[in-house]
């Protein structure tokens, strides 16, 4: 189980960040959704029933983070760079539309693995 912070989580079912939170829960990962609007993402999980993940706002403290999965574009990443680094993740996934080579280089210089890819594809193909 890899604790994952989904940065840019949305309560809108049409958004990929919403789908990513649901997929992570269904694959048994501990998920902390962080977004800009309050909301809840409900996931039906067998046999336990329903899991509700409340979207945290701001820059909440989270411990033992394995992965940060970005769903915010490069223009919004500047305000979160220090926060992401403070989480001390082992890796950061830059999902489609979030590529930021300067930030990727900064993270790699700190020993944090960066991946340009799609978290949903990674989960569905057992590459997560």
C-alpha positions in Angstrom: 0.0 0.0 0.0 1.5 3.4 -1.1 0.1 6.5 0.6 -0.6 8.9 -2.1 -1.5 12.6 -2.0 -3.7 13.5 -5.0 -3.0 17.2 -5.5 -5.7 18.9 -7.4 -8.4 16.5 -6.3 -11.9 17.5 -7.4 -15.4 16.5 -6.3 -16.5 16.6 -10.0 -16.9 13.0 -11.3 -15.9 14.1 -14.8 -12.4 15.1 -13.6 -9.5 12.7 -13.9 -8.4 13.6 -10.3 -11.7 12.3 -9.1 -11.3 9.1 -11.0 -7.7 8.7 -9.7 -8.8 8.9 -6.1 -11.5 6.2 -6.7 -9.0 4.0 -8.5 -6.4 4.3 -5.8 -8.9 3.4 -3.1 -10.1 0.4 -5.2 -6.5 -0.8 -5.6 -6.0 -0.6 -1.8 -3.9 2.5 -1.5 -4.2 5.0 1.3 -5.3 8.2 -0.4 -5.3 11.9 0.8 -7.1 14.0 -1.7 -6.1 17.7 -1.6 -8.0 20.2 -3.7 -9.3 23.7 -4.0 -13.0 23.0 -3.3 -14.5 21.1 -0.5 -16.2 17.8 -1.3 -16.3 14.1 -0.8 -15.4 11.3 -3.1 -17.4 8.1 -2.3 -16.0 4.8 -3.4 -17.9 1.5 -3.3 -15.5 -1.2 -2.1 -16.3 -4.8 -1.6 -16.8 -6.3 0.9 -16.6 -3.4 3.3 -19.1 -1.2 1.5 -18.5 2.5 1.1 -15.3 4.5 1.7 -15.6 8.3 1.8 -12.6 10.5 1.1 -13.0 14.1 2.1 -11.1 16.6 0.0 -8.7 18.5 2.2 -7.9 22.1 1.3 -4.8 24.2 1.5 -1.5 22.4 2.4 -2.4 19.8 5.1 0.2 18.0 7.0 0.5 14.4 5.8 3.1 11.9 7.0 4.7 8.8 5.4 3.8 9.9 1.8 5.1 7.6 -0.9 3.7 9.4 -3.9 2.3 12.8 -4.8 0.2 12.6 -8.0 -0.2 16.0 -9.6 -3.5 17.2 -11.2 -2.6 20.9 -11.2 -1.0 22.6 -14.1 2.5 24.1 -14.1 1.1 27.6 -13.5 -0.3 26.6 -10.1 2.6 24.4 -9.1 4.8 27.2 -7.9 2.6 27.8 -4.9 2.9 24.1 -3.9 6.6 23.4 -4.6 7.7 23.8 -1.0 4.7 21.9 0.2 5.3 19.0 -2.1 9.0 18.8 -1.1 8.0 19.1 2.6 5.9 15.9 2.2 9.2 14.0 1.5 7.6 11.8 -1.2 9.6 9.0 -2.8 8.1 10.0 -6.2 6.0 12.6 -7.9 3.8 11.7 -10.8 3.3 14.4 -13.4 0.0 13.4 -15.0 -0.9 14.7 -18.6 -1.1 18.4 -18.6 1.1 18.9 -15.6 4.6 18.5 -17.1 7.0 21.0 -15.6 10.6 20.1 -16.5 12.1 22.8 -14.2 10.2 21.4 -11.1 11.0 17.8 -12.2 14.8 18.7 -12.2 14.5 20.3 -8.8 12.8 17.2 -7.4 15.3 14.9 -8.9 18.2 16.9 -7.5 16.6 16.2 -4.1 16.5 12.5 -4.7 12.8 12.4 -5.5 11.8 10.2 -8.4 9.7 11.9 -11.1 7.4 10.2 -13.5 5.8 11.7 -16.6 2.8 9.5 -17.0 -0.8 8.7 -16.2 -1.6 7.4 -12.8 -4.8 5.8 -14.1 -2.9 3.9 -16.7 -0.2 2.9 -14.2 -2.8 1.5 -11.8 -4.7 -0.4 -14.5 -1.5 -2.0 -15.9 0.0 -2.9 -12.5 2.8 -0.4 -12.9 2.0 1.7 -9.8 
